[in-house]
């Protein structure tokens, strides 16, 4: 690890010199490129310099302990040495994490796609519960949400629903939510009190920019139709809903939340870009088969990742064998504890894979 850190410091010092070169300053594009690299390396270099300072403190304390006859002075040096060593350990962990390759999509907004699976009406109601859970979580993070598409049922649930979550780090926080979510509870219509099991699938797609995905207009088929649902404010009497088919991949997206056909088309195009980007991410991950071993789950919708047991107020994440008995709070969006545990596990696995653990 320390060889890698020395390389970072050497490059950082090299960049310092380059950024003061008049020729580079005059070339705005090159200057911006090197400035960005410099700012990305600065936090790691600062941690490393702090670590070196603590290492010097340990050496000074060890020297005092070895040579001084003053008992009080030696005791103070021992305390200082212990504190410095604890600080070094904490900094080493942080530096290891910073040495891991960054996910280029971590700061992106996301599309959350929730689909009811097995379980009929109960599955559609659970889809609505998951939508509320993620919406409440977004509110707690001070993120914004927008409904993009939905297919309501007559019982207050959703066959499928797509939510746009806008907020810095939304993808980094929620990217592990993709997969199968299973619910166990007694439906309101169940007179005998029997527990039913149903399921939903969740997909998490980073929002794609134009530069991330190029779409050729000739590859698109665009249809318009009348939006609707089970009733209420979303029902429209004009052909404002939009369906876009990407012919080469046969990916289909729809949007009917806006009353304007133009706005629905804009939203649908953004969702299509996200789906195409997701397909490219999956393709690259498959090419790097070893990298998939370091992931907390593959994000595949067929993989069951979590169980929500309402009678026991229990939530279990099967990937990290985590069980909490606070399902009621989780369904109100208080899922930070779970997300933090999953992220920490994933980081630990990646450190092992990179030989930095």
Secondary structure, 3 states (H helix, E strand, C coil): CHHHHHHHHHHHHHHHHHCCCHHHHHCHHHHHHHHHHHHHHHHHHHHHHHHHHHHHHHHHHHHHHHHCCCHHHHHHHHHHHHHHHHHHHHHHHHHHHHHCCCCCCCCCCEEEEEEECCCHHHHHHHHHHHHHHHHHHHHHCCCEEEEEEEEECCCCCEEEEEEEEECCCHHHHHHHHCEEEEEEECCCCCCCCCCEEEEEEEEEEECCCCCCCCCCHHHEEEEEECCCCCCCCCCCCCCCEEEEEECCCCEEEEECCCCCHHHHHHHHHHHHHHHHHHHHHHHHHHHCHHHHHCCCCCCCCCCEEEEEECCCCEEEECCCCEEECCHHHHCCCCCHHHHHHHHHHHHHHHHHHCCCC
